[in-house]
Amino acid sequence: MPIRVVAVDDHFLVRAGIRSILDGEGAISLVGEGECGADIHRLVQEHRPDVILLDLNIPATVPGNGGGDEPDVFMVFPAIARLRRDFPETKVIILSQYN
């Protein structure tokens, strides 16, 4: 059974790259994608992934999609704590461009 992965990153090209890499990997299956903090809990609840690849710096909502013109800052560490509490079987891998 393949490892089930959800990727959440606000950059389409990053998600496309992850998708491209995982598409050829028989042992890993990308089962869901999101672009903002509002997507995380719903995607994990819906897909029950083994792993979530989570961008460290994502907006809370997508600008113009329920939010204002500017993205709200998303507090990723409280979200990870909630994931660990609600879905302890799901592992979190943080993606970051920061050192």
Secondary structure, 3 states (H helix, E strand, C coil): CCEEEEEECCCHHHHHHHHHHHHCCCCEEEEEEECCHHHHHHHHHHHCCCEEEEECCCECCCCCCCCCCCCCECCHHHHHHHHHHHCCCCEEEEECCCC
